[in-house]
Amino acid sequence: MHTLYNRRKFIGLSVIAAAATAITGPVSAHLAATAPVPAGLRVGIIGLDVSHSVAFTKLLNAENAPPAFGGYKVIAAYPQGSNDIAFSADRIPEFTKTVSAMGVEIVSSIADLLSKVDVVLLNTNDGRLHLEQVLPVLKAGKRVFINKPFAASMNDVKAIFAASKKYKVPVFTSSSMRYMENKTQLLSAETGKILGVETYSPATIELTHPDLFWYGIHGVEMLFTLMGRGCKEVRRIYTPDTDLVTGIWEDNRIGTFRGTRTGPHNYGGTVFAEKAIVPVIPAKGFAGLMTEIIKYFQTGISPVSPEETFEIYAFMQAADESKKQGGAAVALTHSYKL
């Protein structure tokens, strides 16, 4: 089982982290994780193989963290993430050192983490591990945000939601791109009913995951944030450099996602609405997403329904099927039960 962290490697990382703290000195001039954190506000991180873990810690543990973050602080982290995706696994020592220098305790197991924290950010970059890693969190009754990719297969997507239902603990997952800078305007009466949407984002492919799960999720999540649920059919045109995925919704609106693998690493899109055609201004950083994570931790209400998340991943899975069939239309089924 991957949840058993290699003891020798863990000790080595701990030594590195301790040395880093000694060398860099106190970091509380801009980060405030060293003061005792009240019960209920203690955040734990699973997975230090992704830069999001560092970014989230900086946001929550900053001395001047905004009131919207509710006083929540990252106080402990379990480093183990991917075992065989070199891009992720090779960064664990670096990110462990960085997070430890912010006053975060590095622990040797998920069980140890759960004994110290109230809520969890499951940030492991490898979606194949998420089901295994989230089960003890749900069994412990702790609310958990699951970073992208939510899972690496539709079977695991279903299994995570089934476990959430079984243990009566809601889960929340989202790309930061859901919280685009002008989201309020795009969904307002000022713009009118959305008739169609085009979004774009990088769509780097990782062979251990369905194509769009790994990185195309960012642009696909923007698409569904604006179009809503109800896609009935998907077609995908694929080249080594680009994906173009077209969805037809049940009310015959059309939404498209362009995934790029060359050129600028940018995010954005266009909304075609009754009263205006408006560009999408992408989210800058993680503050918008973190605000929603904190609301979820406080209320236990996920801002994104399981049904919407399921449809987003079904859309991406259908795009893979369309690719295999040379761009043929693939129907989405809405007969699933969560």
Buried (B, 14 or more C-beta within 10 A) or exposed (E): EBBEBEEEEBEEBBEBBBEBBEEEEEBBEEBBBBEEBEEEBBBBBBBBBBBBBBBBBBBBBBEEBEEEBBEBBBBBBBBBBBEEBEEBBEBBBBBBBBBBBBBBBBBBBBEBBBEEBBBBBBBBBBBBBBBBBBBBBBEBEBBBBBBBBBBBBBEBBBBBBEBBBEBEBBBBBBBBBBBBEBBEBBBEEEBEEBBBBBBBBBBBBBEEBBBBBBBBBBBBBBBBBBBBBBBBBBBBBBEEEBBBBBBBBEEEBBBBBBBBBEEEEEBBBBBBBEEEEBEBBBBEEBBBBBBBBBBBBBEEEBBBEBBBBBBBBBBBBBBBBBBEEEBEBBEBEBEBEE
